[in-house]
Amino acid sequence: MGSSITTAADGQDAVEAGLLALARAGDEGAFAALVEPHRGELRAYCYRMLGSAEDAEDAVQNAMLRAWRALARFEGRSTVRSWLYSIATNTALDAVRHRSRRELPAGFGPAAPPGAALEPPVTDPVWLEPCPDSWLPTASAASPEARYERRESVELAFMIMLQAMPPLQRAVLVLRDVMGFSAVEVAAQLDTTVPAVNSALQRARSAARDCLPSPSQQSQLRALGTSRVARIARSYADALESGDADRLLSLLTADATWSMPPIPTWFRGHAALREWLVRDPLSVRWLRLPTTANGQLAVAGYLYDEDARDFVPHVIDVLTLRGDKISAVTAFFPTDGRDPADFFAAFGLPARV
């Protein structure tokens, strides 16, 4: 078994070396074949760094362009994967320096009282955006250096924790504890020293211990099991479709929150939620489809359009579970003028139902 693995690895190294030689000679096809296998995980990495799916796409595209231009200077002292992460990290850090951190409405201001009207949307790029689960691997990384599951590391609580960290600590925590790079590799990627990496990692791990809830959503989902999770999603969808406030509130914890980026208004607790739910979301016609986002249970909402005489994409509710109850609903609307159909398509959802 060991010799066959070694042989396969040697063969892969030989293929990579051949593609690298061709790419250095100006073969764009060889360069694409060299870097494309890494694009997906780089995109998820940039999402963790930036908190925006759209910004992550742009960062990876920019990183690939930088890699092509810097190819002649790549000396092969590290793997191509590690080199690409170095470029993507610097690209993401450049973007972070010029933008505010991404957050959710619950960190933006106090909860609204019962009867409060919704404030106008904040359209500046300040909100955390959802991540399609198709961006994530189906299994965790095998690296012994990784401490967090890949899916766990895009949960909303994890993302909010990351966004609150200084950029360097954010990068070190993700590179070491999510992607599984060694301290030596991370030091090379960030052009710093191993002691500096270890110091930043110690501070980041301390912040993670203080901020992250336990258990994670991955643990909650596994404990509930597939059938119970499906029942929660279906009950939530049915309550919204039927306009049943009592049934919907019975699914929520007593202190449940409901936020709707890019709208800064958010609600906490059954009293505030009931009044708003009856007034707004339960007064219109919905069709709801269970889905997933950020490694969490989610439900897509299609709103009935009288002109189209059809249900059209409107919102994706990401549900945070506490046991078999919903402790938070984060209702993500398309931002920055994005077409709702395109927004839904990224999550593998149809444009019409």
N, C-alpha and C positions, 0 to 999 in steps of 0.2 A: 504493500500500500504506500509506504513512505517513498519508495523509489519512483512509483508512478506519479505521485504528486510532484516530486522534484522534477521529473521529466516534463510534466505539463507546464510547470512554472518556467523551466528553462526554455521550453518552446515558445511560451508567451513572451518572455524577455527577448527572444530572437526576433519574433514578429515585430515587437515594439521597436527594437533597434533598427530593423529594416525600414519601418515606416518613418522613423525619426530621420534616417539618412535621406530618404526621398523627400521628406518635408523640408529639410534644410536646403535641398537642391531646388526648392521652389514648387514642389508638387502639392497643390492645394488639396487634392483628393486624399493624398497620404496624410496630410495634416488633419483633415476631417476625420479619417479613420483612427488616427492617434488619439484625438481629444474627445470625440463624440461619446465613447463609453463612459466618460466621466461627467458629461454635461448634467445628467439628472441629479446626481448627488451634489454637484456644485450649485445647482439651482436651489435645492433644499437648504444647503449651507448658507447661501446668500439670503434666503428668506429668514433664517434664524438671526442673521446679523442685522437685517434691515427692517423686518416686520412687515414687509409689503411684497406680495407676489409679483406685482408689476415691476417694482424696483429690482427685485431679484432677477427677473428675466433680463432687464436692462444691464444689470451688473455682470451677469454671466456673458452676455453678448460682448460687452466691453472688455471683459477679461480674456475672452477668446481672441479678440482683435489684438490686445496687448501681447498675448502669448505668441501669435503669429509674427508680430514685429520683433519680438525678443528671442525668437527661436535660434538665431545664430549665436546668441550668448549663452544658451543653455549647454552646460558642460557635462551633463549626465551624472553629476555627483549625487543626485537624489533621483527618485523615481519620477516619471512624468506626472503621476497623480499628485505627489507632494509638491512638485514645481507648479502645477496648475492651482493648487490650493494657495500657494504663496501669492500668486498673481491675483486670484479671486479675493483673498483677504485684503490685500492692499487696495483693490478696486472698491470693496465694500467699505473699508475704513475711510477712503476718500469721500465716499457718498455720505457716510455718517457725520463727517465733520461739517457738512454743509446743510444738514437737515436736523429737525428736532426728532426726539425719540417718539416712537409709536406707542400709543396707549389705548385703553378702552374708556368709555364714558365714566365708569365707576371710579377711575383715578383722575378724572378731569374736574369734578365738582361734587357737591352733596347730592344725595338722592332727592327726587322730587316728592313733595307732599301729595296726599290724595287730592284729586281734582285738578292737578297742575296741567296746563297746556304744554304741548311739545314746543321746545325752542327750535329756531331755524337751524338747519344743518350747518355744521362747520366743515367747509369744503377744503380747507387747507390740508396738506398731507400730514396729519397728526395721528390718524387712527391706525391701529393694528388692523391688518387685513387677513382674511382667512386663507388657509393653504389647502389645495386639493390633496386628498389622500393618494392620488395617483403619483404624486411627487415623491412618495415615501417608499422605501423597500418593504417587501412583504415580510421580511425577517430582520431581526436585529443584527448589527455588525458582529462578526466573530472575534474582533480584536480584543485581546485581554485588557488593553488600555482603556476601553470604553466603559463608562459607569452608567450611562443612561441609554435606554432603548431609543432607536431612531424616532419612533412614533411618539414616545413619551416626550421627546425633546421639541415637539412642535405643539404640544397641548397649550391651551390659552394661558394657563397659569405659568407654565415654563417660559412662554414667549414674553409675557409681561415682566417676569423676573429678569430675563435677558436684557430687555429694553431699558430697564432701570440701571443696568451696570455701565460703568465706563467702557468705551469701545474696546480697549485692550483686554480688559478682563473678560468681556463678552467673547472675543475671538479666542482667547486662551481656553476658556471653559468648553467652548464648542469643539475646538480642534482636539483638545486632550480627552474630554470626558464623553463626547458624543461621537466624533469621528475616529477617535482612537489613535491619533498620532502620538509618538513619543515626545518627551520634553526636548530632546535633541532636534527632532524634526520641526517642532513648533518654533524653537529658537531660530532655526535657519529660515523658516517661512516668514517670521516677523523681524528678521535681521536684528536679533537681540541675543541675550545670554540665557543659558539654562537657569541660573539663579533668578533672573528677572522673570522668566516664565513661571517658575515654581512659586515665586512670591505672588504674582498676579493670580495664579491658580488657587493658592491658599485663600486669598481674599474672596475670590469668586465662589469657591465651595462654601465658605462661611455664609455668604449672602444667600446661596441656594438653600442651605439648611434652614435659614431663618424664614425664607419666603415661600418655599414650595409646600403645598398642602400634601398631607399623607392620609390615605394612599393616593397614588396617581390615578388618572382616568383609565389608563391601561389596566391597572389592578382592579379597578371597579368593574370594568367591562368583563374581565375574565371571571371575576367572582359571581357576577350576575348570570353569565352564560348567554349564548346567542339568542335563545328563544325568549328569555325574559327581556333582554335589550330590545328585541323586535317588538314585543308587546308594549313596552314603554313608548317607543316611537309611534306605534299605531294608535295607541290611546291618545297621545298628544295630538297627532294629526286629526283624529276623529273629533276631539273636543273643539279644535279650531274650526273644522269644517261645519260642525253642527251648531257653533256659536254657544256652546255650553260652558258658562263661566265656572259653575260649581265643579264640573268634572275636570276642567283644566286646572283649577286651583288645587284640587285633590291630588294632582300629580306633582305639585310643587312643595318644597319645604316651606315652613312658616316664614323663614327669613330670605326666601328666594329673591334674586335680583333679575331685572329684565332691562337690557340696554340695547340700543339701536344705532350704532355708528353708521353714518356720520352725524346723527342727531345727538346732541350732548345730554339731553334729558334721559334719566334712567329712574327706575322705580325699585323699591324694596318692600317686601312684606305683602300679605294678602289684602290688607285694607286699601293700600295705594294701588295695587295691581288690579283688584276687582273693578274699581271705578274706571280706570283707564282701559282695561280690556273690553268692558261692555261698551264703552264710548267709541273706541277705535277699532282694534283688529277683529273683534267678534261681531261687528256691525256690517261686515262685508263678506262676499262669497270667496271662499278659498278652495283650492285643491292642493293637498299636501302629499309629498313623496319623501319617504325616509332615505337618507343618504349618510355620508360621513364627511368630516372636514377636520383638519388639525388632529387627526387620530382620535377624534371624539364622535359620539353620536350626533347626527344633525338631521334636520327636516327642512326640505326645500318648500317654499311657499309660492304657489301660482295664484295670482289674483284675477278674478273674472273681469274681463274688459268688454263693456257693453258694445263698443264700436266694432271690435274684432269678433265679438260673440264667441270668445274663446278664453281659456285660462292662460295667462302670460307670466313669464318669470318676474318675480318681485323681490324675494328675500330668502336668505338661507339662515335658518336658526341653528346655531351650534349649542348643544345642550351639555351642561356640566352636571354630572350625576353625583349624588351623595347617597350611597346605598341604592335603593330602588326609587328614589325621589329625584326630581330635578331641582338643583340648588341655584342654577343660573341659566338664563337664556340670553345668548348674545346674537341678536338679529342683525346680520350683515347685509347691508344694501350696497348695490354697485356705487362706486365713488368716481369722482373726476369725470363725470359725463360718460362713463363706460356703458355700452349697450348691455342691458340686462341679459339678453340672450347669449352674448359672448361670456359674460360673467358666469352664467349657469353652465355653459359648454365646457369651461375649464374644470368643472366638477363632474363631467360626464352626464349632465342633465339635459333633457330635451328642451328645445325652444318653445314647443307647444305641447299641451297635454290634451 
